[in-house]
Amino acid sequence: SQEALDGQALGGAAGAGAHPEAHSGSGHGPGHGPGSGAGAAKLLCPVCKVHWMAETSDRRGVMCACGLRLDLGDDGLTLGHLQQSLAETVEEHRERHCPSVLSFALRSDFGVTTLCASCTCDFYRVVL
């Protein structure tokens, strides 16, 4: 299914350790470079589904070339945490047997920006 492909590309709904390059071809897409070597979490942006996510240089957030940026502050969260949360969200939606693909977007409320997942089946979750 399309959602299964999206889930694997977004962070491995089939397993938190799945790498998007295993599903998207060469693995040398935009944003692939320093800081994405062996052992680093690799995550396709859930919003644009084109670029690789990266941790900010100060390690206080994650960002994408499309403009997505999540400030994680002093929470100690990493790209790996985002990958795990995305995988759990995709799996939770899959358990509803909904044929639609999740949509991801940033939402800002009361000065806090979060990444949210939603679907036409009324599924809604704050991912991170």
VENLIN-V18421 format. One record per residue. N is the residue number from 1. RES is the residue in one small letter. PSI is psi in radians with two decimals (none if undefined). Layout:
n: {N & N}
res: {RES & RES}
psi: {PSI & PSI}
//
This chain:
n: {1 & 2 & 3 & 4 & 5 & 6 & 7 & 8 & 9 & 10 & 11 & 12 & 13 & 14 & 15 & 16 & 17 & 18 & 19 & 20 & 21 & 22 & 23 & 24 & 25 & 26 & 27 & 28 & 29 & 30 & 31 & 32 & 33 & 34 & 35 & 36 & 37 & 38 & 39 & 40 & 41 & 42 & 43 & 44 & 45 & 46 & 47 & 48 & 49 & 50 & 51 & 52 & 53 & 54 & 55 & 56 & 57 & 58 & 59 & 60 & 61 & 62 & 63 & 64 & 65 & 66 & 67 & 68 & 69 & 70 & 71 & 72 & 73 & 74 & 75 & 76 & 77 & 78 & 79 & 80 & 81 & 82 & 83 & 84 & 85 & 86 & 87 & 88 & 89 & 90 & 91 & 92 & 93 & 94 & 95 & 96 & 97 & 98 & 99 & 100 & 101 & 102 & 103 & 104 & 105 & 106 & 107 & 108 & 109 & 110 & 111 & 112 & 113 & 114 & 115 & 116 & 117 & 118 & 119 & 120 & 121 & 122 & 123 & 124 & 125 & 126 & 127 & 128}
res: {s & q & e & a & l & d & g & q & a & l & g & g & a & a & g & a & g & a & h & p & e & a & h & s & g & s & g & h & g & p & g & h & g & p & g & s & g & a & g & a & a & k & l & l & c & p & v & c & k & v & h & w & m & a & e & t & s & d & r & r & g & v & m & c & a & c & g & l & r & l & d & l & g & d & d & g & l & t & l & g & h & l & q & q & s & l & a & e & t & v & e & e & h & r & e & r & h & c & p & s & v & l & s & f & a & l & r & s & d & f & g & v & t & t & l & c & a & s & c & t & c & d & f & y & r & v & v & l}
psi: {2.78 & -0.69 & -0.64 & -0.74 & -0.78 & -0.74 & -0.72 & -0.72 & -0.57 & -0.28 & 0.21 & 1.12 & -0.41 & -0.17 & 2.34 & -0.28 & 0.06 & 2.50 & 2.32 & -0.57 & -0.36 & -0.29 & -0.15 & 0.22 & -2.21 & -0.49 & 0.15 & 0.71 & -3.11 & 2.45 & -0.04 & 2.05 & -2.56 & 2.44 & -0.02 & 0.55 & -2.96 & 2.36 & -0.34 & 2.49 & 2.39 & 2.23 & 2.16 & 2.40 & 2.21 & -0.31 & -0.96 & -0.42 & 0.52 & -0.83 & 2.75 & 2.45 & 2.67 & 2.66 & 2.56 & 2.79 & -0.52 & 0.05 & 0.44 & 0.20 & 3.12 & 2.65 & 2.90 & 2.70 & -0.36 & -0.17 & -0.23 & 2.29 & 2.19 & 2.11 & 2.07 & -0.08 & -2.34 & 0.39 & -0.27 & 0.22 & 2.66 & 3.13 & -0.61 & -0.68 & -0.73 & -0.75 & -0.79 & -0.77 & -0.69 & -0.78 & -0.75 & -0.69 & -0.81 & -0.73 & -0.73 & -0.72 & -0.71 & -0.63 & -0.31 & -0.13 & 0.57 & 2.29 & -0.17 & 2.76 & 2.39 & 2.58 & 2.40 & 2.43 & 2.72 & 2.50 & 2.31 & 2.11 & 2.27 & 0.65 & 0.10 & 2.24 & 2.27 & 2.73 & 2.17 & 2.62 & 2.41 & 2.86 & 2.78 & -0.25 & 0.22 & 0.21 & 2.34 & 2.24 & 2.53 & 2.07 & -0.83 & none}
//
